Amino acid sequence: MTYKTDVTVIGAGASGMTAAIKAASKQRKVILVEKQVNPGRKILASGNGRCNLLNLGKPRYYGDSDFAESVLKQCPADDIISFFKHYGLAVTTEDEDRMYPYSFQAASVLNVLKNAIYLNGVSMMTGFNVLSVQKEKDSFLIAGENGDTIQTAKVIIACGGAAQPKLGGTYDGYQILHSLGHTIIPTYPALVSLTTDPKSISGLSGIRSHCEITLVNDRKVLHQEKGEILFTDYGISGICVMQCARFTEKEKTQLQINFVSGIYDNTEDVTEELRRRQKMLSDLSPVSLFDGILPERISFAVLKQAGIPLHGETAGSLSDNDLRSIADRVMCYKVIITGTRGMDFAQVTAGGADCGEFISETMESRIISGVHAAGEVLNVDGDCGGFNLMFAFSSGIIAGRSV
């Protein structure tokens, strides 16, 4: 069967649904196609099921960050909030800048989007796997795997990225845009946990710690973050670690952890405190020197990496050079990074369609008139905190209203 329509949106995720709703609200006949049987699965999983919709703070984007900021100027946070409030979603802020549905349930967001799709008369076709998009004279022909075709005047590519294939992550959008002549910046996982050399995290699995981390390659600082980290069986996780992932390099990448960044400013201060504690705890194990500051297992790992023997020695037996070595290591504990957990576990994809080939005011292709793109399929990715969903909603709204 061949369907004829004004606008076809490929991908029923955050950007695709908002684009379809906005286009249909402008009295356009819209078909929204989705490869998955159940649309919006990534929305349901976002923010650990709480769905951090957007961030009111300073933009934190990578890839083509200038393009992202230009898009957000065309459709800022207030416009996104108005869009959702119009369809009945109550919102609230947490930690000042992060905005969530009032229910703190991602299902509330998805339900509101589905209601809006119904209210605006969008035809949704799930389980529709797009094989190709071809330009004809005055329209586009979209071929589905089931043999159906769609003839459409405009097409919006909103397939999302390749991250989390179990939730619908796919390379389809990149392939479609490449077939239409667009440049695809190589993709890789962002916002994902890091895998490490097991020796440097031995005995630490399950431990959480607030600290400052620095990603280093051959003495070059790649990125710095502060926050809570989680040691695991495979490596290190936590939001601040995941935000380092896009900066990891294949060889010689090292994560340096400052376990006492919120307490001491430099190693001299730490050394002086260790001297004081040494006098007080001279008959106890050297591990006791960090009692009240660090979990015992982290204290043990720090002393071990500092080269302190732990075979019945006492704190009082340590030399001043030992104390200095311990101070150095507690402020710069070294972990060898072997890689990331990959696309299967990433929250977002870095890379994607070259934003220079699209117009930020309309999300329309500079190469083929009538083709638009929105969301993660573009070379834009943001930090945790609602930035990625905010770009998806903003670019989707722009694409929808511009067609």
C-alpha positions in Angstrom: 0.0 0.0 0.0 1.2 3.5 -0.7 0.3 6.3 1.7 0.3 10.0 0.7 1.0 12.7 3.2 2.4 16.2 3.7 5.0 15.3 6.3 6.6 12.0 7.4 8.6 11.9 10.6 10.9 8.9 10.9 11.4 7.9 14.5 9.0 8.2 17.4 11.4 9.3 20.2 11.6 12.6 21.9 12.5 14.7 18.9 10.3 12.7 16.5 7.1 12.9 18.5 7.5 16.6 19.2 8.2 17.3 15.5 5.1 15.3 14.5 2.9 17.1 17.0 4.1 20.5 16.1 3.7 19.8 12.3 0.2 18.5 12.7 -0.8 21.4 14.9 -0.1 23.6 11.8 -2.8 21.7 9.9 -0.4 19.4 8.1 -1.2 15.8 7.4 1.5 13.9 9.3 2.6 10.3 9.4 4.9 9.2 12.2 6.7 6.0 11.6 8.6 4.0 14.2 10.7 0.9 13.9 10.0 -0.3 17.4 6.6 -1.7 18.4 6.5 0.5 21.5 7.6 4.1 20.9 9.4 6.3 23.4 11.3 3.6 25.3 14.4 5.8 25.8 12.1 8.5 27.3 10.9 6.0 29.8 14.4 5.1 30.8 15.8 8.6 30.9 16.8 10.0 34.3 16.5 6.5 35.9 12.8 6.6 35.0 12.3 10.2 36.3 12.9 12.0 32.9 15.0 15.1 33.4 13.3 17.1 30.7 15.6 20.0 30.4 18.2 22.2 32.1 17.8 25.9 32.9 21.5 26.4 33.5 24.4 27.2 31.1 24.4 24.9 28.0 26.9 22.1 28.1 27.1 20.6 24.6 29.8 18.9 22.5 30.1 18.0 18.9 28.7 21.1 17.1 28.0 23.1 20.3 27.5 26.3 18.5 24.7 24.7 16.4 23.1 23.4 19.6 23.1 26.8 21.2 21.7 28.4 18.1 18.9 25.8 18.1 18.1 26.6 21.7 17.9 30.3 20.9 15.3 29.6 18.3 13.3 27.4 20.7 14.5 28.1 24.3 13.5 26.3 27.5 10.4 28.5 28.0 9.0 27.4 24.6 9.6 23.7 25.5 7.8 24.2 28.9 4.9 26.0 27.2 4.6 23.1 24.6 4.3 20.5 27.4 2.1 22.6 29.6 -0.3 23.1 26.7 -0.8 19.4 26.6 -1.2 19.0 30.3 2.2 18.2 31.7 3.0 19.8 35.1 6.7 20.4 35.7 9.0 21.1 38.6 12.6 21.9 39.2 15.2 20.1 41.3 18.7 21.2 42.2 17.6 24.6 40.7 18.4 24.0 37.1 17.1 20.5 36.3 13.4 20.3 35.3 11.3 17.2 35.7 7.7 16.2 35.3 5.9 17.0 38.5 5.2 13.3 39.1 8.9 12.5 38.7 7.7 9.7 36.4 8.9 9.5 32.8 5.7 7.7 31.9 3.9 11.1 32.5 5.9 12.7 29.7 5.3 9.8 27.3 1.6 9.7 28.0 1.3 13.5 27.4 3.2 13.1 24.1 0.9 10.2 23.0 -2.2 12.2 23.9 -0.9 15.1 21.8 -0.3 12.8 18.9 -3.9 11.6 19.1 -5.3 15.1 19.6 -3.5 16.5 16.6 -4.5 13.6 14.3 -1.0 12.3 13.7 -1.1 8.8 12.1 1.4 6.7 13.9 2.7 3.5 12.3 4.8 1.4 14.6 6.8 -1.6 13.6 7.6 0.3 10.3 11.2 -0.3 9.3 12.4 2.2 6.8 14.6 0.7 4.1 15.2 3.8 2.0 14.2 7.4 1.4 14.4 8.5 -2.2 14.0 12.0 -3.7 11.4 12.2 -6.5 10.4 15.3 -8.5 8.3 17.1 -5.9 8.3 14.6 -3.1 10.0 11.8 -1.3 9.3 8.1 -1.5 9.8 6.1 1.7 10.0 2.4 1.3 9.2 0.1 4.3 10.4 -3.4 4.9 6.8 -4.7 4.9 6.4 -3.5 1.3 4.4 -0.4 2.1 5.5 3.0 0.8 4.9 6.6 1.8 4.8 9.5 -0.6 5.5 12.6 1.3 6.3 16.3 0.5 8.5 16.7 3.5 10.5 14.3 5.7 12.0 14.7 9.2 14.7 12.3 10.1 14.5 11.9 13.9 15.7 8.3 14.4 17.9 9.1 17.4 21.4 7.7 17.9 23.0 4.3 18.2 23.3 4.2 22.0 21.3 1.6 23.9 20.1 -0.6 21.0 17.9 -2.6 23.4 15.8 0.5 23.9 15.7 1.3 20.2 19.2 2.8 19.5 19.9 2.5 15.8 22.2 3.6 13.0 19.3 3.9 10.6 19.1 7.7 10.7 22.8 8.1 9.8 22.4 5.6 6.9 19.3 7.4 5.6 21.0 10.9 5.8 24.2 9.5 4.2 22.2 8.0 1.3 20.8 11.5 0.8 24.2 13.0 0.5 24.9 14.1 4.1 28.2 13.8 5.9 28.2 11.6 9.0 30.8 12.4 11.7 32.1 9.1 13.1 30.0 8.0 16.1 31.1 6.7 19.5 29.5 6.2 22.9 29.2 9.2 25.3 27.8 9.3 28.8 29.0 5.8 29.6 30.9 4.1 32.3 34.6 3.4 32.0 36.4 0.1 32.0 39.7 -0.1 33.9 42.8 -2.1 34.6 41.5 -4.5 37.4 44.6 -4.1 39.5 44.0 -0.4 40.3 40.4 -1.0 41.5 41.0 -4.3 43.3 38.9 -4.6 46.4 36.9 -1.4 45.7 33.8 -2.8 44.0 30.6 -1.3 45.4 32.3 1.6 47.1 31.0 5.2 46.4 33.1 8.3 47.0 32.7 12.0 46.4 35.8 13.3 44.8 37.4 15.3 42.0 38.6 13.3 38.9 41.0 14.3 36.1 41.3 12.4 32.9 45.0 12.6 31.7 46.8 11.3 28.6 50.6 11.6 28.5 50.5 14.4 31.1 47.9 16.3 29.0 44.7 17.1 31.0 41.7 15.9 28.8 38.8 16.7 31.2 38.0 17.3 34.9 34.8 16.7 36.9 33.6 16.6 40.5 31.0 14.4 41.9 30.2 10.9 43.2 32.0 7.9 41.6 31.1 4.2 42.0 33.7 1.5 41.8 32.3 -1.6 40.0 33.6 -5.1 39.0 34.4 -3.8 35.5 35.7 -0.3 36.3 34.2 3.0 37.4 30.8 4.6 37.0 28.9 7.7 38.2 27.7 10.8 36.4 31.1 12.6 36.6 32.9 9.6 35.3 30.4 9.1 32.4 30.9 12.8 31.5 34.6 12.0 31.0 33.9 9.1 28.6 33.8 11.1 25.4 37.3 12.4 26.1 39.0 9.0 26.6 41.7 8.2 24.2 42.6 4.6 23.1 46.0 4.4 24.7 47.6 5.6 27.9 44.5 7.3 29.3 44.6 7.6 33.1 42.0 8.7 35.6 43.5 10.6 38.6 41.2 10.7 41.6 41.5 13.3 44.4 39.7 11.6 47.3 40.0 14.7 49.6 39.3 17.6 47.2 36.6 19.0 49.4 38.8 18.9 52.6 42.4 19.8 51.7 43.8 22.2 49.1 47.2 20.7 48.6 49.5 17.8 49.6 51.3 19.9 52.2 48.0 20.3 54.1 47.4 16.5 53.9 50.9 15.7 55.0 50.6 18.0 58.0 47.3 16.3 59.0 48.9 12.9 58.6 51.7 13.9 60.9 49.2 15.0 63.5 47.2 11.7 63.2 50.4 9.7 63.2 51.2 10.9 66.7 47.7 10.3 67.9 47.3 6.8 66.3 50.9 5.6 66.4 50.1 2.1 67.7 47.3 1.5 65.1 47.4 0.3 61.5 48.5 2.9 58.9 45.0 2.4 57.4 43.6 4.2 60.5 45.2 7.4 59.4 42.2 8.2 57.2 39.5 7.0 59.7 36.7 9.6 59.7 37.6 10.7 56.1 37.6 7.7 53.8 36.1 4.2 53.8 38.6 1.7 55.0 38.9 -0.1 51.6 39.8 3.2 49.9 42.3 3.9 52.6 43.9 0.5 52.1 44.0 1.0 48.3 45.6 4.5 48.7 48.3 3.2 51.0 49.0 0.2 48.8 49.4 2.4 45.7 51.7 4.6 47.8 54.0 1.6 48.4 53.3 1.3 52.1 53.7 -2.3 53.5 50.6 -3.5 55.3 51.9 -6.6 57.0 51.4 -5.6 60.7 53.2 -2.3 60.5 51.9 0.6 62.7 51.3 4.2 61.8 54.1 5.3 64.0 56.6 3.2 62.0 56.0 5.3 58.9 58.7 7.8 57.8 58.0 11.4 56.8 58.6 10.3 53.1 55.9 7.6 53.6 53.5 10.3 54.8 54.3 12.5 51.8 53.7 9.5 49.4 50.4 8.8 51.0 49.4 12.4 50.7 50.4 12.4 47.0 48.3 9.3 46.4 45.2 10.3 48.2 45.1 13.5 46.1 46.2 11.7 42.9 45.1 8.0 43.0 45.8 6.6 39.5 43.5 4.3 37.6 44.4 3.0 34.1 41.4 3.4 31.7 41.1 0.5 29.2 38.0 1.8 27.4 34.3 2.4 27.8 31.3 0.0 28.2 30.3 0.8 24.6 27.1 1.7 22.8 25.1 -1.0 24.6 25.4 0.9 27.9 25.8 4.5 26.7 23.1 7.1 27.4 23.8 9.1 24.2 25.8 8.9 21.0 28.6 11.4 20.1 29.1 12.2 16.4 26.3 12.0 13.8 25.1 14.1 10.9 27.2 17.2 10.2 25.3 20.1 11.6 27.0 22.5 9.1 24.8 20.9 6.5 21.6 22.0 8.3 19.9 25.4 9.0 19.5 25.9 12.7 16.4 28.2 12.3 14.5 25.4 10.4 16.5 22.2 10.9 16.3 21.9 7.1 19.0 20.3 5.0 21.2 22.7 3.0 21.8 19.8 0.5 18.2 18.6 -0.2 15.2 20.9 0.2 12.4 19.2 2.1 14.6 17.1 4.3 14.9 18.0 8.0 16.6 16.4 10.9 16.3 16.6 14.7 17.7 15.2 17.9 20.5 12.8 18.5 21.0 11.8 14.8 22.8 15.2 14.6 26.4 15.8 15.7 25.3 17.2 19.1 25.6 15.5 22.5 25.3 17.1 26.0 26.2 16.4 29.6 23.9 14.7 32.0 21.2 16.9 33.5 18.6 17.2 30.8 20.7 18.7 28.1 20.2 15.9 25.5 16.4 15.7 25.9 16.3 19.5 25.8 18.1 19.6 22.4 15.8 16.8 21.2 12.6 18.6 22.1 13.9 22.0 20.9 15.1 20.7 17.5 11.9 18.6 17.1 9.7 21.6 17.7 11.7 23.7 15.3 11.6 21.1 12.6 7.9 20.5 13.1 6.8 24.1 12.9 9.1 24.9 9.9 7.5 22.2 7.7 
